Structures are given as C-alpha cells and as structure tokens.
Amino acid sequence: MTLDLSGVGLVHANGQVALQDIDLKVAPGERVAIIGPSGAGKTSLLRLLATGLRPSAGRFELLGVEPWRLSAAARQRLRARIGLIHQAPPLPPRQRVVTAVLAGRLGQWSLARSLLNLLHPLDSAGAARALARLDLEDKLFERCDQLSGGQLQRVGIARVLYQEPELILADEPVSAMDPVLAGHTLAVLGEEASRRGVALLASLHAVDLALAHFPRIVGVRQGRIAFDRPAQALAQAELDALYANEQLQTRPGSPVTSPQILHIPRC
Ligand SMILES: Nc1ncnc2c1ncn2[C@@H]1O[C@H](COP(=O)(O)OP(=O)(O)OP(=O)(O)O)[C@@H](O)[C@H]1O
C-alpha cells in the first residue's frame, strides 16, 4: 500500500480538531479526489499525508513505513520521495522557472550538485520537457514573480513531474486555472500517475473536475470521511449532503431561504 491509515486523528497546535477516525488505504497507481466543503479538513489531511503534520491518534503508514517512528533524517529522506503540489507554490519570487522546476530533484541530488544547479541550471532540457506537457515551455527563463497565478501553479506541477516521486499529493492544484486548462492539467497529472504506477491524491473544490478525472472520490466533512466510493457509484444525494451548509441556511437574512440542501451540479 502507498498509504494506510487507520483511526487517524489530527489536532492542530491551537487545539482545533481537524481530523477524526480516518481509515484510508490507497494502492500504487490509484487516483483519488478529496472533496468536501470549506474547513472540512482536506488540506489538513494532505499535510498529514505529506508528514508535515503529526497525527494525534491512530496508525499511519506511508510507502511501507511508519513515518513518525523514523528518525528526523530518515523522515526527511522519505519526504523526498513524495511530490507535493501546493495551491500557491512557495517559490522564491526572483527565482527563474527553470531553477524552480529542477528543484524537484534537489532531494535526490548531492549537495554539490544542488549548489551547482543554483549557479547554472544542470538540466534545462528536462525542465523544458516537463513544462511543455503543461504548455508552459515558453516561460523557461522567466522569473516566478512575472507569472500569473495559474502559470505559477503549473510551474509547481512541472516541478513534481520532473521530480518523478513515488506518491503525488496535490492541494487544490488547478484552482487558479480556467476550466479548459484545469481539465488539461488534471489529465496530465492523471496520465503521469497511471504511466508510472504511482498514487495521486488531489483535493478539489470543483466536483465536476473530480468526477471527470478521478476514478475514486473521498468526501470529507467535519474532519471525517463521509464517503469513499468509485466516482461512477456516487449518488447526487451524497454530494448534496456533503455540501449541505446548515450555517448558511439558518443565518438570519441569508439569501438561502429554502430549508433544502444545496444542489451540486454533476458533469
Ligand atoms: N494551522 C492551523 N492551525 C489551527 N487550525 C487549523 C490550521 N489549519 C487548519 N485549521 C483548522 O482545521 C480545520 C480544517 O481546515 P482545513 O484547512 O484542513 O480545511 P479545508 O477542507 O482544506 O478547507 P478549504 O477548502 O477552505 O481550504 C478548520 O477548522 C481550520 O480552521
């Protein structure tokens, strides 16, 4: 199993309970979308899976090992095997796109090679190939602070394509892209995961994109898994219940006056 969680809980440092009783198994090559309303715990779950946050309860296995039983150095080596795609990639503004993409392999390179790469990009052709898959090769030598939000997201994704990790975790990877580009980018990510037989988990707000690009859908609500189903088997009622917003329905003066739950369109 790429991921194996049983009874996992997460409490943030301020005492906020973010995840409870999470049971989740993901095999190599599986493509899983994580959906759910704002504040449900999607980002917390992805950060936990990436070992950025330590579970407060339960058992968590990643790539065949229990990360929190490893030494800090071994956990750092484990992290280098995971590709993490952020909604807003934390790239230094003055960095060139080529350097940002090549940084995907820093965890695999020696210190000397990494330093040399900062002075002079060691594999511009490899970075260009990763960018070309996302229709962004013309930005190879641009500075990151000269890109749009959607272009920056694609640089973050190109970096992970270049990294060739054993697991891809993506937090709202296409939120700043137009629908056509978002669909294309998710298709590229899906192809990459299938071709290399690695698991891909992505949180998405766009339910139609989740259903179109991911065979398995995990719905998260109030820190718990509400459902975990093949996309084909998901009922509209389950989606409606996932996104039902009691606060909006009961707040005085809210435009949502009907007691009915929100209707989420399916593609
Ligand atoms: N660093 C943090 N410290 C304290 N509480 C946090 C932290 N990050 C998230 N939370 C809380 O944990 C809960 C889950 O938040 P999370 O960001 O995981 O939700 P989400 O489903 O990703 O939301 P969104 O779709 O709005 O991004 C929320 O109640 C949030 O306020």
The ligand as an ORCA input file, in Angstrom:
! r2SCAN-3c Opt
* xyz 0 1
  N      -2.617     25.647     11.100
  C      -3.812     25.530     11.688
  N      -3.961     25.781     12.988
  C      -5.164     25.656     13.583
  N      -6.287     25.239     12.976
  C      -6.188     24.966     11.665
  C      -4.961     25.094     10.948
  N      -5.179     24.750      9.654
  C      -6.492     24.433      9.574
  N      -7.094     24.557     10.777
  C      -8.496     24.257     11.087
  O      -8.701     22.877     10.781
  C      -9.963     22.688     10.146
  C      -9.754     22.075      8.764
  O      -9.106     23.039      7.952
  P      -8.537     22.665      6.505
  O      -7.700     23.813      6.045
  O      -7.892     21.353      6.572
  O      -9.895     22.571      5.665
  P     -10.115     22.501      4.098
  O     -11.125     21.436      3.869
  O      -8.826     22.356      3.384
  O     -10.746     23.929      3.811
  P     -10.710     24.840      2.468
  O     -11.497     24.084      1.427
  O     -11.410     26.095      2.897
  O      -9.284     25.058      2.092
  C     -10.641     24.052     10.110
  O     -11.475     24.154     11.234
  C      -9.484     25.028     10.228
  O      -9.904     26.222     10.847
*
